[in-house]
Amino acid sequence: MIRSGIVFITFWTVLVSRSSSVYIYDKYTIGNLTRFKRQSGCTGSFEFQCRSGECISDDYYCDGKENCRDGSDETEDCKQIACLPHFFRCEYGACINGDFECDGKTDCKDNSDETSPKCLKVSQCGPNKFRCNSGQCISDYNRCDGKPDCYDKSDETSEVCRELNCPGFTFKCAYGACVAFTSKCNGRRDCADGSDEQGCKTVATTVTIPKVTTTTTKKPPIIVKDGCVLPDVPSNGGYNVSGLSRFSVGDVVGHLTILQYYCNSGYQLYPNRLYIVCMTNDRWDKEFPDCMRRCPSLAPTESTEVVCSLGNDSSKKMCENPIEGTIATFNCREFYERTDYLIKTTKCQGGSWNSYSIECTPACGKRGGIGQTNVVGGNIALKHDFPWHVGIYLSSDKTHICGGSIISSKFIVTAAHCLTNLETGDLKPTSEFLVKVGKHYREYDDPRDSKYTQNTIIKSISKHRSYRGQTQNHQADLAIIELQEPLKWTKYVQPICINWDPKYGNNDLGSDSGLVVGWGFTAETGAPADELKVLEVPHINFEKCYASVPDQFKPFVTPDKICAGFQKNGQSVCNGDSGGGLVFKKQYGYFGLRYILRGIVSVSPKSNVTNGCDSNSFAGYTDLTVEEYIRYIIITIS
């Protein structure tokens, strides 16, 4: 994505779940990406404009119900959105909760949720279930209990209930249902037909004017001895009673009777109390649970963590079976960081999350410490100071040959001449190379690195198509290594930032200083460095660089190079530093100041004295702001 002139190399999908519908926005973070957004003339950021000009909340678009007066929010256009796997797609395209299919209630505008092939197959219900006239299945214990549980109310009819025998401690409704014996004349309609409130004496209410005073007589609490009264059955669920196959709300059951609660599909017990016991003090041992609407579970990802809370309860486990009212809070894992698109919380409402848009990206370009101990040709770096730098070795004898920079969990960028024939530029076999990440010491198997390094297997190597080695003066000196398995981000292994905006190259570096690290030779006549070293080098104007280098080196100062370094101070990159990154500390969009990869160590003049590297001259780095190189990297890693 492009943000403040910076493109992050990530490929991600944002899921936005609103009400019972889900929209999926695929975001491809390359080039001049435009964030998908519904165009409208409405003033709100998240509003949908009906064809009539009316504006409604974006939440109501393609949710199965017509909210525009002209119905233009529920049309064949809905087929353009994508539904999550657990959602049901209406025939015209809207997305609704999958639990609503074949539930006896119209949730799609065209009623296709009740006419699908699945609904036609619903002819019988399981054991202890009652089949409504619509085909909906409910618990048999909810039949004839005074409250309609079928959407078509067919469980509370005279046809179904009239021959039912109501046990003691119950009241028989006129149509046959059995309700608690306390239901008669309690001022509340407990029978579906209201027959429990027929023929009752009106409770006196005294009103005195001008003082408005209402006096209501209260019924005394029910006192039961030698047992417990069966409670109301929870909506969208029920309970079984130990030792009883038939029972009714209001029945008195003996001590140690156990209620086993359950919920209908799409609902979850809360609190999660499966069993309630009648104690010898004539009371149930716990408060009764409810059946709450359940939302899709939320699982942590490689980059994100999620914690769910409801009331005073909070845990990661609650995200496995979240219920109505649950709030999910997202955070980025260690070594990842949030982007400005991250919605930190979402709430479970109506069986779906009211918003669901998370993205955490690997933290890049962050140093872990500072250098120490001045040595010839640079400073020794701390072990976690440059976590993006890697070592490239020959597989035959594990000799270190080059460096490289981690740009994503599976890709490393380096110089093409490290992996090719120097004369022709032809790639060598992948099997000839090894890569080690998280290293501080040069030797491949140095035991001092064992706690920090990660084993890698190279899957493939590639070079820029224009690279021809010395025949074209190492122009397009750029290559990419792909790893078999993704790296695990740690304190010692992290990526470097890259600015993918082609316009970034227009920002003149002036005399800004960058950093380059490596295990190269410590002096023209010295040996390779044992520990990773860092050198601060100033950027040099191209014209000045070209005019200052030896004549025999000028052909290698090609237009795709940037120059950096010193003259006459004995500090420069040398043999073994090739492929390493030249980084500058710059503003990195939303994330603030970060180290950004600008160049790759490519060429430097030879010394007239030692025939090795010339530590008193500038070096050439492959410029990663060249648009053709940006395109090559993006295509390769995608």
PAVEXBA-906741 format. One record per residue (C-alpha): residue in one letter; chain; x, z, y. Coordinates in steps of 0.001 Angstrom, whole numbers. Layout:
BEGIN
ATOM   aa   ch        px        pz        py
ATOM    a    A         X         Z         Y
...
END
This chain:
BEGIN
ATOM   aa   ch        px        pz        py
ATOM    m    A         0         0         0
ATOM    i    A      1137      -572      3563
ATOM    r    A      1106      2498      5719
ATOM    s    A      2765      2703      9113
ATOM    g    A      4760      -371      8216
ATOM    i    A      5752       990      4816
ATOM    v    A      4665      -327      1444
ATOM    f    A      4725      2046     -1510
ATOM    i    A      5310       422     -4884
ATOM    t    A      2386      1862     -6760
ATOM    f    A      -534       375     -8602
ATOM    w    A     -3535      2670     -8548
ATOM    t    A     -7256      2918     -8870
ATOM    v    A     -9438      5112     -6759
ATOM    l    A    -12624      6285     -8386
ATOM    v    A    -15297      7419     -6061
ATOM    s    A    -18231      9058     -7768
ATOM    r    A    -21245      9617     -5572
ATOM    s    A    -24551     11008     -6769
ATOM    s    A    -25146      9180    -10036
ATOM    s    A    -23176      6067     -9141
ATOM    v    A    -19480      5285     -9325
ATOM    y    A    -17507      2801     -7303
ATOM    i    A    -14041      1668     -8317
ATOM    y    A    -11635       370     -5748
ATOM    d    A     -8503     -1194     -7229
ATOM    k    A     -5609      -984     -4809
ATOM    y    A     -2614     -3253     -5241
ATOM    t    A       174     -1967     -3101
ATOM    i    A      2155     -5145     -2435
ATOM    g    A      2406     -7471       508
ATOM    n    A      -223     -7539      3229
ATOM    l    A     -2749     -5494      1246
ATOM    t    A     -6077     -4776      2895
ATOM    r    A     -7930     -1674      1752
ATOM    f    A    -11317     -2582       283
ATOM    k    A    -14086     -1470      2594
ATOM    r    A    -17685     -2539      2812
ATOM    q    A    -18244     -4398      6073
ATOM    s    A    -21254     -3306      8098
ATOM    g    A    -22525     -2928     11602
ATOM    c    A    -23225       758     11088
ATOM    t    A    -21325      3255     13164
ATOM    g    A    -20502      5669     10342
ATOM    s    A    -17378      5143      8243
ATOM    f    A    -19306      5538      5004
ATOM    e    A    -22614      3825      5674
ATOM    f    A    -24270       822      4074
ATOM    q    A    -26212     -1630      6216
ATOM    c    A    -29464     -2847      4690
ATOM    r    A    -30452     -6455      5247
ATOM    s    A    -33099     -5227      7654
ATOM    g    A    -30367     -3628      9774
ATOM    e    A    -31217      -111      8665
ATOM    c    A    -28213      2136      7897
ATOM    i    A    -28128      4488      4919
ATOM    s    A    -25418      6667      3412
ATOM    d    A    -22944      4768      1256
ATOM    d    A    -23746      7380     -1417
ATOM    y    A    -27089      5676     -2081
ATOM    y    A    -25738      2165     -2688
ATOM    c    A    -26493       982     -6250
ATOM    d    A    -27561      4431     -7490
ATOM    g    A    -30745      3233     -9212
ATOM    k    A    -33161      4217     -6458
ATOM    e    A    -34256      2085     -3509
ATOM    n    A    -33275      3819      -286
ATOM    c    A    -33424       803      2024
ATOM    r    A    -37002        63      3032
ATOM    d    A    -36408     -3550      2038
ATOM    g    A    -34738     -2548     -1250
ATOM    s    A    -31505     -4377      -382
ATOM    d    A    -29333     -1487     -1621
ATOM    e    A    -30494     -2146     -5202
ATOM    t    A    -30027     -5863     -5917
ATOM    e    A    -28060     -8160     -8215
ATOM    d    A    -25099     -7525     -5871
ATOM    c    A    -24657     -4231     -7736
ATOM    k    A    -23131     -6200    -10611
ATOM    q    A    -19982     -6492     -8474
ATOM    i    A    -19186     -2777     -8851
ATOM    a    A    -17719     -1217    -11995
ATOM    c    A    -19177      1723    -13901
ATOM    l    A    -17193      4473    -15614
ATOM    p    A    -17341      4493    -19439
ATOM    h    A    -19774      7425    -19616
ATOM    f    A    -22217      5832    -17138
ATOM    f    A    -25114      3480    -17927
ATOM    r    A    -25357       125    -16167
ATOM    c    A    -28851      -962    -15176
ATOM    e    A    -29689     -4594    -15915
ATOM    y    A    -29350     -5514    -12248
ATOM    g    A    -25983     -3704    -11956
ATOM    a    A    -26516      -156    -10647
ATOM    c    A    -24669      2741    -12290
ATOM    i    A    -26444      5930    -13371
ATOM    n    A    -25430      8957    -15412
ATOM    g    A    -25241      8030    -19088
ATOM    d    A    -27343     11047    -20043
ATOM    f    A    -30307      9481    -18216
ATOM    e    A    -30608      6628    -20706
ATOM    c    A    -33678      6985    -22934
ATOM    d    A    -34683     10343    -21420
ATOM    g    A    -38267      9268    -20792
ATOM    k    A    -37809      9055    -17036
ATOM    t    A    -37191      5955    -14921
ATOM    d    A    -33761      6247    -13281
ATOM    c    A    -32997      2536    -12857
ATOM    k    A    -35134       692    -10335
ATOM    d    A    -36056     -1835    -13035
ATOM    n    A    -36661       869    -15714
ATOM    s    A    -33928      -744    -17845
ATOM    d    A    -32609      2728    -18731
ATOM    e    A    -35802      3246    -20762
ATOM    t    A    -35992      -211    -22355
ATOM    s    A    -32448      -591    -23686
ATOM    p    A    -31841     -1273    -27403
ATOM    k    A    -30789      2341    -27769
ATOM    c    A    -34235      3502    -26623
ATOM    l    A    -35981      1223    -29102
ATOM    k    A    -34061      2885    -31917
ATOM    v    A    -35216      6364    -30898
ATOM    s    A    -38018      6934    -33380
ATOM    q    A    -37253     10385    -34725
ATOM    c    A    -35629     13534    -33420
ATOM    g    A    -33335     15888    -35274
ATOM    p    A    -34232     19192    -36949
ATOM    n    A    -35905     21809    -34744
ATOM    k    A    -36694     19052    -32235
ATOM    f    A    -40002     17805    -30834
ATOM    r    A    -40492     14130    -29997
ATOM    c    A    -42341     13502    -26744
ATOM    n    A    -44697     10541    -26481
ATOM    s    A    -42034      8773    -24403
ATOM    g    A    -39477      9171    -27198
ATOM    q    A    -37594     11971    -25451
ATOM    c    A    -36395     14760    -27768
ATOM    i    A    -36656     18413    -26748
ATOM    s    A    -36177     21688    -28596
ATOM    d    A    -39165     22529    -30764
ATOM    y    A    -39027     26036    -29294
ATOM    n    A    -39953     24568    -25917
ATOM    r    A    -43167     23078    -27287
ATOM    c    A    -46353     24830    -26169
ATOM    d    A    -44523     27457    -24116
ATOM    g    A    -46531     26902    -20943
ATOM    k    A    -43882     24835    -19166
ATOM    p    A    -43730     21045    -19609
ATOM    d    A    -40273     20084    -20866
ATOM    c    A    -41113     16470    -21682
ATOM    y    A    -40967     14258    -18640
ATOM    d    A    -44401     12940    -19643
ATOM    k    A    -45639     16544    -20240
ATOM    s    A    -46774     15629    -23754
ATOM    d    A    -45417     18937    -25138
ATOM    e    A    -48096     20910    -23286
ATOM    t    A    -51369     19297    -24304
ATOM    s    A    -54425     20473    -26231
ATOM    e    A    -53721     17864    -28878
ATOM    v    A    -50358     19444    -29655
ATOM    c    A    -51060     23128    -28989
ATOM    r    A    -54711     23885    -29840
ATOM    e    A    -54089     24915    -33476
ATOM    l    A    -51117     27106    -32616
ATOM    n    A    -51466     30780    -33647
ATOM    c    A    -50159     33051    -30900
ATOM    p    A    -48612     36321    -32189
ATOM    g    A    -49089     39738    -30646
ATOM    f    A    -47682     40519    -27219
ATOM    t    A    -48591     36981    -26112
ATOM    f    A    -51386     35332    -24138
ATOM    k    A    -53028     32146    -25424
ATOM    c    A    -53571     29483    -22758
ATOM    a    A    -56865     27591    -22772
ATOM    y    A    -55191     24487    -24221
ATOM    g    A    -53428     26542    -26920
ATOM    a    A    -49928     27331    -25619
ATOM    c    A    -48484     30828    -26043
ATOM    v    A    -46938     32670    -23095
ATOM    a    A    -45836     36258    -22478
ATOM    f    A    -48660     38807    -22526
ATOM    t    A    -47624     39835    -19007
ATOM    s    A    -48535     36371    -17744
ATOM    k    A    -52252     37100    -17440
ATOM    c    A    -53176     37594    -13790
ATOM    n    A    -49621     38131    -12591
ATOM    g    A    -50117     35837     -9609
ATOM    r    A    -47912     33159    -11095
ATOM    r    A    -48958     30076    -13037
ATOM    d    A    -47382     30442    -16497
ATOM    c    A    -49755     28185    -18441
ATOM    a    A    -49452     24492    -17741
ATOM    d    A    -53195     24355    -17055
ATOM    g    A    -53216     27561    -14973
ATOM    s    A    -55646     29271    -17350
ATOM    d    A    -53619     32498    -17217
ATOM    e    A    -54726     32939    -13608
ATOM    q    A    -58401     32091    -14074
ATOM    g    A    -61014     34861    -13709
ATOM    c    A    -58505     37270    -12173
ATOM    k    A    -59383     39780     -9484
ATOM    t    A    -57705     39033     -6169
ATOM    v    A    -55023     41536     -5239
ATOM    a    A    -55980     43072     -1894
ATOM    t    A    -53908     42147      1092
ATOM    t    A    -54473     44253      4209
ATOM    v    A    -53645     42747      7575
ATOM    t    A    -53855     44790     10768
ATOM    i    A    -53831     43075     14160
ATOM    p    A    -51853     43047     16433
ATOM    k    A    -49289     44438     13982
ATOM    v    A    -48956     41950     11156
ATOM    t    A    -48523     44075      8051
ATOM    t    A    -48879     42847      4478
ATOM    t    A    -49319     45270      1608
ATOM    t    A    -48982     43959     -1926
ATOM    t    A    -49414     46056     -5036
ATOM    k    A    -46686     45515     -7619
ATOM    k    A    -47166     45541    -11355
ATOM    p    A    -45234     48306    -13080
ATOM    p    A    -42205     47249    -15177
ATOM    i    A    -42785     46504    -18828
ATOM    i    A    -41659     49408    -20969
ATOM    v    A    -40989     48551    -24605
ATOM    k    A    -39800     50950    -27259
ATOM    d    A    -38055     50147    -30529
ATOM    g    A    -37123     46609    -29545
ATOM    c    A    -36567     44023    -26811
ATOM    v    A    -38873     41476    -25183
ATOM    l    A    -37905     37843    -25746
ATOM    p    A    -36906     36336    -22379
ATOM    d    A    -37933     33055    -20796
ATOM    v    A    -36422     29984    -22384
ATOM    p    A    -33799     28407    -20089
ATOM    s    A    -34717     25079    -18571
ATOM    n    A    -32980     22191    -20347
ATOM    g    A    -32134     24363    -23314
ATOM    g    A    -33390     27172    -25522
ATOM    y    A    -32419     29823    -28014
ATOM    n    A    -32855     30636    -31687
ATOM    v    A    -33856     34127    -32821
ATOM    s    A    -32135     35578    -35861
ATOM    g    A    -34553     36046    -38752
ATOM    l    A    -37439     34194    -37104
ATOM    s    A    -38478     30573    -37503
ATOM    r    A    -41409     30847    -35077
ATOM    f    A    -41551     33014    -31978
ATOM    s    A    -42778     32982    -28399
ATOM    v    A    -41576     34231    -25069
ATOM    g    A    -42773     37824    -24634
ATOM    d    A    -42590     38735    -28318
ATOM    v    A    -41005     42090    -29067
ATOM    v    A    -38148     41866    -31550
ATOM    g    A    -36259     44625    -33303
ATOM    h    A    -32893     46171    -32535
ATOM    l    A    -29803     44083    -33355
ATOM    t    A    -31799     40869    -33112
ATOM    i    A    -29483     38076    -31961
ATOM    l    A    -30395     35244    -29613
ATOM    q    A    -28280     32128    -30054
ATOM    y    A    -28472     29966    -26923
ATOM    y    A    -28043     26206    -26704
ATOM    c    A    -28453     23498    -24083
ATOM    n    A    -29742     19947    -24176
ATOM    s    A    -27347     17032    -23972
ATOM    g    A    -25736     16818    -20550
ATOM    y    A    -26081     20550    -19881
ATOM    q    A    -23794     23543    -20361
ATOM    l    A    -24381     27292    -20734
ATOM    y    A    -23424     29358    -17719
ATOM    p    A    -22166     31962    -18035
ATOM    n    A    -20839     30758    -21366
ATOM    r    A    -22702     33352    -23436
ATOM    l    A    -23708     31912    -26770
ATOM    y    A    -25048     35159    -28265
ATOM    i    A    -27200     37925    -26744
ATOM    v    A    -27974     41064    -28818
ATOM    c    A    -30873     43533    -28611
ATOM    m    A    -29218     46960    -28432
ATOM    t    A    -30598     50287    -29666
ATOM    n    A    -31382     51305    -26079
ATOM    d    A    -34099     48610    -26082
ATOM    r    A    -32083     46356    -23775
ATOM    w    A    -30267     43089    -24224
ATOM    d    A    -26488     43543    -24129
ATOM    k    A    -25855     40857    -21483
ATOM    e    A    -27645     38924    -18799
ATOM    f    A    -29235     35714    -20022
ATOM    p    A    -27378     32426    -19421
ATOM    d    A    -28785     29312    -17795
ATOM    c    A    -28347     25687    -18787
ATOM    m    A    -26615     23934    -15921
ATOM    r    A    -26181     20200    -15435
ATOM    r    A    -22743     19108    -16674
ATOM    c    A    -20337     16702    -14993
ATOM    p    A    -17659     14566    -16690
ATOM    s    A    -14591     16600    -17564
ATOM    l    A    -11528     16379    -15345
ATOM    a    A     -8102     16300    -16949
ATOM    p    A     -4690     16648    -15314
ATOM    t    A     -2569     13527    -15081
ATOM    e    A      1137     12847    -15001
ATOM    s    A      1137     13379    -11246
ATOM    t    A     -1828     15676    -10547
ATOM    e    A     -3109     19098    -11514
ATOM    v    A     -6725     20183    -11223
ATOM    v    A     -8294     23648    -11120
ATOM    c    A    -12056     24215    -11242
ATOM    s    A    -13938     27133     -9739
ATOM    l    A    -17515     28370     -9736
ATOM    g    A    -18320     31528     -7837
ATOM    n    A    -15531     34005     -8519
ATOM    d    A    -14389     32209    -11679
ATOM    s    A    -11468     29820    -11450
ATOM    s    A     -9351     28189    -14164
ATOM    k    A     -8023     24891    -15479
ATOM    k    A    -10166     25316    -18615
ATOM    m    A    -13354     25222    -16535
ATOM    c    A    -12591     21563    -15828
ATOM    e    A    -13207     20717    -19498
ATOM    n    A    -16967     21385    -19249
ATOM    p    A    -17738     21591    -15528
ATOM    i    A    -21298     22393    -14494
ATOM    e    A    -23464     22013    -11411
ATOM    g    A    -21815     23553     -8362
ATOM    t    A    -18289     23529     -9819
ATOM    i    A    -15617     22724     -7249
ATOM    a    A    -12499     20921     -8469
ATOM    t    A     -9302     21282     -6462
ATOM    f    A     -6519     18750     -6949
ATOM    n    A     -2843     19305     -6266
ATOM    c    A       227     17211     -6877
ATOM    r    A      2610     18282     -9602
ATOM    e    A      6167     19274     -8842
ATOM    f    A      8263     16306     -7663
ATOM    y    A      5117     14463     -6543
ATOM    e    A      3483     14557     -3144
ATOM    r    A        60     13782     -1772
ATOM    t    A      -674     10691       243
ATOM    d    A     -3118     10428      3118
ATOM    y    A     -5726      9032       707
ATOM    l    A     -5947     12246     -1300
ATOM    i    A     -9319     14016     -1246
ATOM    k    A     -8285     17501     -2264
ATOM    t    A    -11640     18844     -3510
ATOM    t    A    -14771     17454     -5105
ATOM    k    A    -18026     19088     -6177
ATOM    c    A    -20176     18634     -9270
ATOM    q    A    -23648     17639     -8092
ATOM    g    A    -26473     16072    -10061
ATOM    g    A    -24305     15352    -13088
ATOM    s    A    -21497     13576    -11223
ATOM    w    A    -18690     14376     -8809
ATOM    n    A    -19649     13786     -5185
ATOM    s    A    -16228     12285     -4479
ATOM    y    A    -13257     11565     -6675
ATOM    s    A    -10246      9977     -5050
ATOM    i    A     -6804     11259     -5905
ATOM    e    A     -3340      9830     -5598
ATOM    c    A        -2     11549     -5811
ATOM    t    A      3179      9540     -5553
ATOM    p    A      6680     10506     -6735
ATOM    a    A      8640     12227     -3993
ATOM    c    A     11384      9828     -2944
ATOM    g    A     14492      9861      -788
ATOM    k    A     14872     13639      -742
ATOM    r    A     18300     15209      -982
ATOM    g    A     18634     18520     -2746
ATOM    g    A     21648     19966      -946
ATOM    i    A     24647     19216      1244
ATOM    g    A     28173     18039       514
ATOM    q    A     31135     20366       118
ATOM    t    A     34948     20269       -74
ATOM    n    A     36559     17378      1780
ATOM    v    A     38568     15070      -471
ATOM    v    A     40289     11736       -23
ATOM    g    A     37716      9027       622
ATOM    g    A     34632     11240      1001
ATOM    n    A     32926     14481        43
ATOM    i    A     31977     15825     -3360
ATOM    a    A     28194     15848     -3671
ATOM    l    A     26230     18755     -5047
ATOM    k    A     24645     18164     -8440
ATOM    h    A     21153     17565     -7123
ATOM    d    A     22148     16020     -3805
ATOM    f    A     21494     12347     -4709
ATOM    p    A     18993     12383     -7599
ATOM    w    A     18341      8630     -7366
ATOM    h    A     21919      7609     -8258
ATOM    v    A     22647      6523    -11846
ATOM    g    A     25723      5552    -13817
ATOM    i    A     26022      2210    -15647
ATOM    y    A     28407      2098    -18626
ATOM    l    A     29705      -323    -21241
ATOM    s    A     28100       487    -24579
ATOM    s    A     31278      -419    -26473
ATOM    d    A     33411      2457    -25190
ATOM    k    A     31124      4188    -22628
ATOM    t    A     33389      3212    -19745
ATOM    h    A     31778      3648    -16334
ATOM    i    A     31530       314    -14483
ATOM    c    A     28874       574    -11750
ATOM    g    A     26206      2616    -10062
ATOM    g    A     22530      1999     -9436
ATOM    s    A     19466      3472     -7733
ATOM    i    A     16173      4610     -9282
ATOM    i    A     13237      2910     -7537
ATOM    s    A     10464      3894     -9987
ATOM    s    A     10107      5735    -13281
ATOM    k    A     11133      2653    -15301
ATOM    f    A     13224       521    -12940
ATOM    i    A     16741       722    -11498
ATOM    v    A     18193     -1626     -8903
ATOM    t    A     21896     -2516     -8938
ATOM    a    A     24309     -5366     -8170
ATOM    a    A     24039     -8533    -10259
ATOM    h    A     27808     -8785    -10690
ATOM    c    A     27699     -5523    -12698
ATOM    l    A     25657     -7185    -15456
ATOM    t    A     26883    -10786    -15416
ATOM    n    A     29847    -13058    -15914
ATOM    l    A     31728    -12875    -12609
ATOM    e    A     32563    -16561    -12567
ATOM    t    A     29213    -18122    -13512
ATOM    g    A     26755    -15324    -12816
ATOM    d    A     25196    -15623    -16296
ATOM    l    A     23591    -12429    -17594
ATOM    k    A     25370    -10614    -20392
ATOM    p    A     23396     -9234    -23386
ATOM    t    A     21370     -6117    -22650
ATOM    s    A     23019     -4386    -25606
ATOM    e    A     26361     -4309    -23759
ATOM    f    A     25153     -1676    -21272
ATOM    l    A     24078      1955    -21106
ATOM    v    A     22424      3867    -18274
ATOM    k    A     22667      7625    -17653
ATOM    v    A     20530      9425    -15060
ATOM    g    A     20855     12908    -13602
ATOM    k    A     24658     12821    -13737
ATOM    h    A     27205     14482    -11492
ATOM    y    A     30344     13904    -13570
ATOM    r    A     31584     10379    -14261
ATOM    e    A     32270     10576    -18016
ATOM    y    A     29238      9457    -20036
ATOM    d    A     29134     12480    -22368
ATOM    d    A     30549     15115    -20017
ATOM    p    A     29138     18424    -21379
ATOM    r    A     28802     19800    -17860
ATOM    d    A     25924     17345    -17307
ATOM    s    A     24074     18068    -20542
ATOM    k    A     21370     20232    -18929
ATOM    y    A     20500     17678    -16279
ATOM    t    A     20780     14187    -17774
ATOM    q    A     18138     12164    -19605
ATOM    n    A     18755      9729    -22420
ATOM    t    A     17559      6216    -21683
ATOM    i    A     17225      2941    -23544
ATOM    i    A     17470      -323    -21616
ATOM    k    A     14524     -2606    -22322
ATOM    s    A     15644     -5586    -20242
ATOM    i    A     17891     -6698    -17399
ATOM    s    A     17288     -9415    -14833
ATOM    k    A     19073    -10871    -11817
ATOM    h    A     17895    -12749     -8783
ATOM    r    A     17528    -16410     -9695
ATOM    s    A     19899    -17549     -6912
ATOM    y    A     22856    -15464     -8073
ATOM    r    A     25739    -17651     -9313
ATOM    g    A     28654    -15219     -9230
ATOM    q    A     31872    -16191     -7488
ATOM    t    A     30856    -19856     -7390
ATOM    q    A     28470    -18950     -4563
ATOM    n    A     30478    -16003     -3186
ATOM    h    A     28198    -13372     -4760
ATOM    q    A     25207    -14309     -2638
ATOM    a    A     21931    -12755     -3911
ATOM    d    A     23963    -10033     -5645
ATOM    l    A     20889     -8206     -6903
ATOM    a    A     19723     -7145    -10382
ATOM    i    A     17095     -4885    -11948
ATOM    i    A     17299     -2781    -15109
ATOM    e    A     14053     -1952    -16913
ATOM    l    A     13992      1163    -19107
ATOM    q    A     12131      1455    -22410
ATOM    e    A     10444      4756    -21482
ATOM    p    A      9616      6213    -18054
ATOM    l    A     11893      8836    -16606
ATOM    k    A     10748     12417    -16186
ATOM    w    A     11035     13565    -12585
ATOM    t    A     13196     16668    -12188
ATOM    k    A     15360     18278     -9547
ATOM    y    A     18152     15941    -10674
ATOM    v    A     16186     12728    -11317
ATOM    q    A     14060     11313     -8491
ATOM    p    A     13571      7868     -6908
ATOM    i    A     14922      6546     -3622
ATOM    c    A     12461      5286     -1009
ATOM    i    A     12227      1570      -240
ATOM    n    A     10536        46      2786
ATOM    w    A      8789     -3060      1517
ATOM    d    A      7554     -4340      4849
ATOM    p    A      9426     -7592      5659
ATOM    k    A      9304     -6645      9337
ATOM    y    A     11444     -3608      8582
ATOM    g    A     14488     -5870      8590
ATOM    n    A     13882     -6576     12257
ATOM    n    A     14750     -2988     13097
ATOM    d    A     18351     -3175     14250
ATOM    l    A     20491      -477     12656
ATOM    g    A     22857      -589     15611
ATOM    s    A     25687      1822     14891
ATOM    d    A     23552      4087     12675
ATOM    s    A     25450      5709      9835
ATOM    g    A     24335      5486      6232
ATOM    l    A     25416      7204      3037
ATOM    v    A     26851      5649      -109
ATOM    v    A     27713      7526     -3316
ATOM    g    A     29690      6694     -6428
ATOM    w    A     32450      7496     -8889
ATOM    g    A     34736      4727     -7627
ATOM    f    A     38482      4951     -7127
ATOM    t    A     39427      7715     -4697
ATOM    a    A     42235      5634     -3169
ATOM    e    A     43746      2190     -3441
ATOM    t    A     46321      3470     -5909
ATOM    g    A     44324      6407     -7233
ATOM    a    A     42000      6980    -10176
ATOM    p    A     38200      7012    -10465
ATOM    a    A     36515     10117     -9118
ATOM    d    A     35622     12757    -11682
ATOM    e    A     32688     14040     -9630
ATOM    l    A     30103     12103     -7665
ATOM    k    A     31305     11501     -4110
ATOM    v    A     29456     10668      -928
ATOM    l    A     30791      8695      2031
ATOM    e    A     29169      8343      5435
ATOM    v    A     29705      4837      6816
ATOM    p    A     28529      3308     10116
ATOM    h    A     26620        45     10200
ATOM    i    A     28641     -2818     11696
ATOM    n    A     27142     -5719     13623
ATOM    f    A     27314     -8909     11509
ATOM    e    A     29269    -10887     14122
ATOM    k    A     31795     -8085     14575
ATOM    c    A     32142     -7702     10832
ATOM    y    A     32722    -11408     10251
ATOM    a    A     35334    -11555     13010
ATOM    s    A     37177     -8470     11737
ATOM    v    A     37562     -9094      8012
ATOM    p    A     40498    -11041      6538
ATOM    d    A     40100    -14820      6520
ATOM    q    A     40103    -15010      2738
ATOM    f    A     37134    -12596      2675
ATOM    k    A     34995    -14378      5271
ATOM    p    A     33267    -16682      2721
ATOM    f    A     31877    -13560      1031
ATOM    v    A     30246    -12294      4242
ATOM    t    A     27104    -14300      3547
ATOM    p    A     23909    -14127      5655
ATOM    d    A     22230    -11889      3076
ATOM    k    A     24817     -9138      3578
ATOM    i    A     25016     -6199      5949
ATOM    c    A     28364     -4662      6817
ATOM    a    A     29280      -995      6949
ATOM    g    A     32458      1045      6870
ATOM    f    A     35623      1819      8805
ATOM    q    A     38821       147      9801
ATOM    k    A     42156      1896      9404
ATOM    n    A     40961      5329      8266
ATOM    g    A     41358      4970      4490
ATOM    q    A     37696      5547      3663
ATOM    s    A     35652      2840      1978
ATOM    v    A     33826      1946     -1202
ATOM    c    A     36102       928     -4041
ATOM    n    A     36162      -259     -7645
ATOM    g    A     33412      1542     -9579
ATOM    d    A     31115      1986     -6579
ATOM    s    A     29460     -1433     -7017
ATOM    g    A     25692     -1374     -7467
ATOM    g    A     25285      1939     -5692
ATOM    g    A     22874      2270     -2808
ATOM    l    A     23508      2349       929
ATOM    v    A     20809      4639      2342
ATOM    f    A     19756      5523      5877
ATOM    k    A     17671      8471      7020
ATOM    k    A     14640      6948      8716
ATOM    q    A     10971      7591      9381
ATOM    y    A      9057      6875      6186
ATOM    g    A      5476      6566      7324
ATOM    y    A      3212      9451      6390
ATOM    f    A      6045     11399      4750
ATOM    g    A      8356     11820      7737
ATOM    l    A     12133     11409      7602
ATOM    r    A     13442     10229      4239
ATOM    y    A     16470      8392      2880
ATOM    i    A     15580      4712      2506
ATOM    l    A     17533      2209       404
ATOM    r    A     18750      -549      2712
ATOM    g    A     21681     -2126       875
ATOM    i    A     23506     -2373     -2464
ATOM    v    A     27293     -2170     -2730
ATOM    s    A     28378     -5757     -3369
ATOM    v    A     31777     -6975     -2078
ATOM    s    A     34841     -5690      -249
ATOM    p    A     38268     -7214       584
ATOM    k    A     41261     -6800     -1693
ATOM    s    A     44292     -4892      -488
ATOM    n    A     47348     -7006       280
ATOM    v    A     49493     -4126      -962
ATOM    t    A     47887     -2949     -4191
ATOM    n    A     45627     -5881     -5121
ATOM    g    A     42874     -3271     -5435
ATOM    c    A     40203     -2384     -2879
ATOM    d    A     41119     -2321       804
ATOM    s    A     40220      1132      2107
ATOM    n    A     40865        16      5694
ATOM    s    A     38200     -2668      5919
ATOM    f    A     34465     -3123      6042
ATOM    a    A     32415     -3717      2890
ATOM    g    A     29468     -6049      2309
ATOM    y    A     26113     -4768       999
ATOM    t    A     23221     -6896      -300
ATOM    d    A     20496     -6544      2332
ATOM    l    A     17258     -5356       706
ATOM    t    A     15161     -6330      3707
ATOM    v    A     15548    -10038      2872
ATOM    e    A     11978    -11137      2157
ATOM    e    A     12975    -13180      -893
ATOM    y    A     14650    -10119     -2409
ATOM    i    A     11632     -7934     -1699
ATOM    r    A      9438    -10463     -3486
ATOM    y    A     11804    -10594     -6470
ATOM    i    A     11798     -6821     -6932
ATOM    i    A      8035     -6507     -6569
ATOM    i    A      7317     -9275     -9073
ATOM    t    A      9833     -7872    -11549
ATOM    i    A      8559     -4308    -11555
ATOM    s    A      4898     -5292    -11581
END
